[in-house]
């Protein structure tokens, strides 16, 4: 009997379209002999749809037409299992479509309102096994400022930063700008703390450029950070697979940039042919990165330590920067559900995409088995002694 896997993707995020690409790639790669595949496309309004045409990336060019040919669905837990049910059809000749049991959820989502722990919380509430990081590690990974704090407490290398909200900046631009100039200096980088794919990120070379960069970042997020820009920089990425008890790092890659910052266009558009992007897999890169053995080993070692420090699970990609002026390595950020699931890094580490999917599902079931051994209830007769009065005039409970 096949294991039924529901792929969740899309969602209300600026990385919505990237998520579609990543999910379709994964659904194409997974072993159809072992798994029954159910696509669950989540619209930017939060509605969920399924249908055979969702497997075809070209169908997404006309979303209204695509969704008109799909079925709206919802999920319930009944008798210890999670079921996907189809909304009842309207009209006299409506059909009743039987529910589909979902054995494991496979979120392939990027960005806020999904990758940040939101969809993980939904899946936890349903009680279905799911692939990837849990609520806490997802939230830590998404918030770049919190991520830095966790790594600092673990003694891992990150650049210092100043973090602030949009209101703090708008209420006192002059003093905050002066603090940034004094404590960080120029050039510097401005980032929203909770976005990926390089959205809203700017390099600032002088005080005159600071306000416009912060204004751009504010349009994407309420919480921002500013950190020193490493001018003589190399960007190196490494993926990690496993859980806190047993994880392994992939080979390293060095992405190519068209500018001083690896932009959204670099990642998803510049290498697309005929208007069709292959996600992160299409990015220009050198794999393995041209690093000496000691540096490559150090980055892979750091990647595993970072993975464990935030309590990650599944597959992640950790982005590092090297300051060539002093050969110092810094952790830049973590992608708890990386674009294309970083399959290209594992392919270069002698693990095919199909095997990567198997490992991720195995890890999901392993976590579920561990949780089933935990105690979530306590035998108590506390309700036997509670009275709320049973009338509008009741002034409270008596214990």
Buried (B, 14 or more C-beta within 10 A) or exposed (E): EEBBBBBBBBBBBBBBBBBBBBBBBBBEBBBEEEBBBBBBBBBEEEBBBBBEBBBEBEBBEEBEEBBEEBBBBEBEEEEEEBBBBBEEEEEEEEEEBEBBBBBBBBBBBBBBBBBBBBBBBBBBEBEBBBBBBBBEBBBBBBBBBBBBBBBEEEEBBBBEBBBBBBEBBEEEEEEBBEBBBEEBEBBBBBBBBBBBBBBBBBBBBEEEBBEEBBBBBBEBBEBBBBBBBBEEBBBBBBBBBBBBEEBBBBBBBBBEBEEBBBBBEBBBEBBBEEEEBBBBBBBEBEBBBEBEEEBBEBBBEBBBBBBBBBBBBBBBBBBBBBBEEEEEBBBBBBBBBBBBBBBBBBBBBEBEBEBBBBBBBEBBBBBBEEEEEEEEEEEEEEEEEEEEEEEEEEEEEEE
